[in-house]
Amino acid sequence: MDWLDVLRRIEAGEDERTEFKRGLGDGSAVCRALCALGNGDGGLIVLGVEDPGVIVGVRENAERVQERLTDFLQTGCSVPISARCGRHEDPSGWVHWIEVPRQPRGFEPLHYGGRFWIRRQRSSVEPSPNERQELFNNFGFVLTEEQVIRSAGLDDMDINAFRTFVRAQGLDADEEPQPRFEDDMRNAGVLALSDGRLHPTLFGVMVFGRDPQRHPQTSSFFVQCAAYAGLDSGADVVSVGESKGRLEDQVHRSLGWFASLGRGETYRGILREDNREELERALREALVNAVIHREYAITGSPVLFEVFSDRIDVTSPGTLPNHMEVESVRAGSRIRSRNESMAHAMVVARLMERRGRGWPVMRRAMREFNGTEPELVNEERGRLVRVRFHIEPELD
């Protein structure tokens, strides 16, 4: 792209593929724009121009600016970007530009500062949950439990948690000779090779990671808790919480958050029954199934744990796995999880009973709690599964 092409873009003004900057600043705005344009169809960043296309020039040394732009392209974003830089000396000062190509698909989207960026009209912004999912789909980056998380390394893994997992299966983690723990973790699907280096898999991060939500791909994989004083989310909010951590932690923290509601006065007839344990048993089963069977290809959407005045909803992103039907689940059929390794880990942690027992356990617990039947909704269009527990007793 030569100066005349750039000048025409300046005269046309900013749009989804053109962004103006007065100068470099600290470089953060330029890096956000680089990621956003690269995550879309590419575009042009022009320095030394103010909206609506007024050339003001960059006062900084031209050679120094070009060096900094080259550095941004190499190290500013999550991976190096191949782009063409140019400059022109206008009477008002130097104008610099970066011609950003559309990035190759098949890898994760570009991110800067641990966040993904897209173009929305004339701005570089963080994507909404739906936009984030579309972004990942466009890159063909579909997360499964075997997918490596390349932003994570061995230091992000809790080795003691893995050893506890090994011992819980009756294996001797201390007997000599022992294989290297890297080999052990690789054999278990916790680590995998990518570009000649070992990285944790999604399974490894979510079950044995030190801080599972710190990585861009996994930041939304937690349980969002909310309690309302009425029948819907438009009512006053009583309590909110985020149950983060490993899968096991998410279940325990969600139940702990729920238990804290019993100290309030809002749910006077709901949370202080002698048979409360039965309700918590049903909730535990629902939460375990939600974090295990959720579709991890759907990013940007946490599991929802919502308490209303008449019911409790546990909503998991994704439809029932492996073409299961609602009737089959209600009948107690064995579910083959889309996340088999995660399911096995929860069985080892004794948070999950025999496979296929989830619905019968919830059903029996609710009958003993207040005589109601749980409901199961598999919404294919909205891509969610919801389990609903009625917390008002059934009327004779």
N, C-alpha and C positions, 0 to 999 in steps of 0.2 A: 504494500500500500504506500503510495507516494504522497507528497504534501497536498497536491490538488484533491486527491481522494479524501484525505483527512479534512481539508477545508470544506468540502461539500458536506461531510458528516457534521462538522461544527455548525454550518449554516442551517442544517436540518434540525438541529437541537437534540437534546437527550431523548432516548427511548429505551426499549428493553435491551438493545444491543449496543448502546452508546452511553458512556458515562463521562462527565466532565469533573475535573478536580482543579482547584486553584493551584495547589502545590502538593508536595509529597507528605508534609507533616511528619508524623511518626511512622508512617507507612501502613498503619492498621486499616485505614479506609481503602487504600489501594489493594491490599491483600484480600479484603472482603470482596471487592469488586472482581479481582482475579478469580476467586473461587466461584462467585456467582455466575460470571460469564462462562467460565469453563464448564460449570455444571449444566449450563443451558446449551445454546447453539453457537456459543462464542460471541465475540464482539470487540469493541474498541474502547480503551481507556485513554483519555486525552488530558494531559496536565498543562496548566497555564491557561485554562479557559474557565470562565464563570457562566453559569446559567443566566440568560438564555443564549449562549453562544458568543459571549464577549471575550476576546483574547486579551489577557492581562499579562501573560508571560510568567515564566518561572525565574526568579531572581538568582537562585542558587547556581553554582558553577555547573555548566552543561555536562562536563565529563563526570563530575561527581554524581549528578542525577542519573546518568546512564549506568554508572556502577551500582548505585543503589537499586535501580530497577532490575538489573541483572541478578542482584542478590535476592530480591524479593521473588523472582521467578524460580530461583534454585532452592531457596530455603524458607520462603515466607508461608507457603501452604503445606498441606500434608504430604504432597509429593512434588517433585520438580515439574514445572510447566514449560513446555516448548512454545515460545511465542516470539514474535518479531517486534523489535523496538525501533523507533525512529525519532528524529528531531528536526526542527526547522527554526531558524532564527527569524522571527517576525519583528517589525519595528517596535512592537510592544514588549518584546522579550522572547526567550526560547519557549517553544511549544514541543513537548515530548509526547509520544504515544506508544501504547502497547497494543498490538493486534493479537487478541487471545483466540486460539482455535477451540473448537469443540473438543472436549477431552475424550479419549478412547473409552468405550464402554467395556464392561466386563470386570472392572475394578470398582472399589467403593468411590462414592462422590468425593470431590475435593472438600476439605474443611480447613478452617483457620481458627486458632484459639480454641480448639476442641469443639467447634460448632460448624454446622453446615450452612451454606449461604446460597440463595437463589436470587434471580432477578424477578421483581414484581413491579411491572410498569417501568418507572425510571429509577428505582431504588434497589440496592442490595440488602436483602433482609433474610432473617431466619425463616425457614419454612414452617407452615402450620403442620399438624399431624398428617393431614391428607396430602399436603404438598411434599412432605418428607417421604411418605410412602411412595408417591409417584416418582420422586427423585430416585429412590433406591430401585424401584422397578425399571426405570429408564436405563439405569446402569447395569441391570441384570444382576444386581447384588442381592440375592435372596438368602436370608439368613436361615440356616438349619443348625441343628446342634453340632454338626461336624464342621461347620464353617470356622476357619481360623479368624481370630480377632487380631489383625496385624498391628494395631496400636498397643497391644498388650505383650508382655514378655514374661520370663520366668520369675522376675522379681514381683510380679503382680499376683503370684499364686501363693496360697497358704499351704506349705508342705505338710505341716502338722495335721491340717484338716484332711488332706489326702491320706496320710498314714492312718488316721482314725478310721477313715472309710475302708481302708484295706483290712485293718484288724477286725472291724465289725463283720466282715465277710468270712472270718475264721482263718485268714491268711496271716502268717507270721511276718511282721514287718521288721523284725530285728534279727532273725536267724541269718547266719552267715553261710555261704556268700550271698550277698544281696545284689541284684542288678542296680545300676545307677537309677536314681529316682526319676531322671529324665526319661529313661527307657521304660520304666514302670508306668509313668504317666502317659507316655506315648502309646503303649500297649493298651491302656485303659481308655484311649480316646480323649484324654485330657489335654494333650499336646499334639500338634501336627506340624509337619514341615511345610514351609512356604518360602519360596525364594531361597532355599538352602538354609533357612533358620527355623528353629523351633518357636512356635507361638501357641498360646492357649487357644483351644476351640471355644465356641460359645458354651458348650456343655461345661468345659473346664472353668471358664470365668464365672458362670452362674452358680456352680456347685462348690468350687474351691477357691474362687477369687477373693483377694483381700478387700477389694472395693469394686464390686461388679458394675456399678452404674457410672464409673468414672470414664468409661470409653464412649466415644461418640455413637457407636452402633447400639450400645446396650443401655444408654442413659434413661430410656423410658421403660425398662423391664423391671417394674416394681409394682406394688399394690397401692393404689390411691384410695384412702379411706375418707369417708364423709358421713356425718350424721345430721339429719334434718329434723326440725320440730314438727313437720307436717307430712303430707302425703306425696309431695314431689320435691324436686330440687329447687323449686322457686320459694320454698318455705325458708324460715330462718335457719341458719347454719348453727348447729350446736357444737360440733367438733370436727376437725379435719386432721389428717395425718398422712404421712408417706412412709410405708413400710418397705425400706430398702435393704440391701445386703444380699446374701446368698439366698437361694430358694427356701431353704429351711428357716432362715432368719425372717424372711418375708411372712411366712405363715405364723411364726411365733409372735412377731411384732404386731401383726394385724389382730390376732386374738388378744394380745395385751391391750391394744388400743380399744378394742370392743369391751374388754373387761372394765376399763376406766370409765365407760359410760354409766356403769352401775352406781357410781358415786354421785351422779347428778340426780336431779329431781324430774327431769323432762319425761323420762320413760318410766313413770311411777309403777306401772303394772307389768312391765315387760322384763326387766333385767334383774328382778329380785325374787324370782320364783325358786322354790326348793329344787326343781328339776332343771335348773339352768344348765347343768352339765350336759344334758341331752341336746340342748340348742347349740352349745359350743362344740359338741361332737359333730353335729351336722355342718356347722360352719367350717370346722377344721377340714372336713372331707371336701367341702366345696372349694375352699381356698387351695388345698393341695392339688386338686384336679385342675384348678384354673391356672396355677403357675406352671404345671407340668404340661398340660395339653394345649396351652395357648399357642397360637401360630406366631412364631418368632420372626417370620418374614414380615409381619405387620409391625413396623417401627413407629414410634411416636405415640403409642397408645398403651397406657398401663392397664393392669387388671383393676377393675373398680369394685370396691367393697362399700356399699351404700346402705345406711340404716335409715328407714323412714318410720313414721309413727305406727304403721300397720304391717310393715314387711321389711325384709332384708334382701337385697339383691347382690349377687356376686356375678360380675360380667367379665368374660374373658375374650380377648381379641381372637378372631378366627372362628370358623365353623367347626362342627364335630370332625374329628380326624378320621381319615381313611374311609370316607363315604358312609360313616355310621349314621343311622337314623335315630330319631328321638325315641321311637318305640323300642328299638333294640337296647338302648341305654336303660330305659325304664324297666325293661325285662331282666336287667342284670347281665347282659351279654358282656363277654370279655372284650375290652377295648384295646386294640393295638395302637399305642400312642405314636404320634408323629415324632415324639422325643423320647425314645426308648431308654437312652442312657440316663436322662434326667429322672424318668419314672423309676428306674432301678435304684438310683441314689436315694430317692425318697422312701423306697421300701427298706433299704439298708438302714436309713435313719429312723425307721419305725414310725414314720408319719403317714404311711400308706399301708392299707391292709391288702389282702389278696386282690389281684387284678380282677376288675369286673365287679367288685363289691361296693364301689362308691355309691351308686344310687340306692341299693338296698339299705346301706348304712344310714344315709341321709333320710330315707323314707321312714325307717324304724325310729330313728331319733326324734323326728318331728311328731310322729304319732304319740310317742311317750311324753314329749314336751307339752303339746297342746292339742293333739288330735287332728292336726292339719296335714295336708299333702303338699310336698314341695312341687314346684313347677319347673319345667325345663323348656327353654325356647332356643331353637337353632335358627338364627336369622341369616340366611345365605346372602341376601342382598346387602345387608349392613355388615356382614362378616363378623358376627359375634355369637357367643353362647352365653345365655343368662340362666342362672339358677335362682329361683325366688322362694323365700321362706316366709310364710304368713305367721306373724307373731301375735295375732289376736286369736283366741281360742275359737274352735269350730262350734257353731251354735247347734243345739239339738233341734 
